[in-house]
Amino acid sequence: MTHIIAEPCIDVKDKACVDVCPVDCIYDKDEWKQLYIQPEECIDCGLCIDACPVEAIFPEEEVPEKWAAFTAENYTIFDLEPPE
């Protein structure tokens, strides 16, 4: 399982979550409007959730329905097949 970064991160990109991630699976690129978690690298530790000042990070199965599209986006940004 992975964690998903949703809409509250857009144009914020606070990197507190990056600082606490023990496996460095949270990525940022200048052309991205938000941070993304690489699903195959995430170890489901949950440290990023508490570190996020805008409450944008959720366990994959707990992403609010209004932000469900962010799950697929989180996978496709890394050229991975999103879960069904």
N, C-alpha and C positions, 0 to 999 in steps of 0.2 A: 504494500500500500504506500501511497505517497500523500503529500500534502499539496494543496492548491492555493495559489495566490490569486485573489479576486479583485474586483473593481476598486475597493478603497486604496489600493496601491498605485493606481494610475496617476501619473504625474507627481507622485510623492516620492517613491523609490527610496524610502528610508532604509538604510542598510543594517539596522540593528539585528535583523534576522540573519544576515550574512555572518556577522561577528560571532554568533552563538552556534552556528551550524558546525557540528563536529566532522562532517564529511564534505564540506564545501560544495554542496549541490544546488545552491541558490545563485543564479546567474543574472547579469545585467549587461546590456549592450546599449550604446548610445542611441541607436535607432528604436529601441523598445520604449514604450511608455510606462512599463512596469517591470518588476522583477519576476523571474520564473524559477520554479523548482524542477530540476531534472528528475523525472519519475523513476528512472532505473538506478539512480544514485541515492535517492532519499532512503534513510533507514527507519523512518517513522518514529523518531525520537520525540518530536513535538516541541523541542526547545524554541523553534522559530515562532510558534503561536504566541507564547507569552512575551517574546521580545518585540513583536510587531506593535508599534504605537498606534496604528490605524485599524487594528483588528481585521486584517485582510487575509489571514492564512487560516485554512481549515483542513482537517483530515478529508481525504477525497470523498468519503461517504457522507460527510456532514456539510458539504458546500450548500449554502442556501439556494433554493430553487431559482430565485431571481438572478443568481450568478452561475447557473449550471453550465452555461457556454464556456466559462473559464476552464472547466475541466478538460474539454477537448482541445482548447487553445493551448493549455499547458503541455499537452502531449505533442501536438503538431508543431509547436515552436522548435522542438528538438527532433523533428522528423520521425516521430513515433506514432504508432497507430493508437488512437484513443480507445478507451474501454467502451463496451457497448452497454 
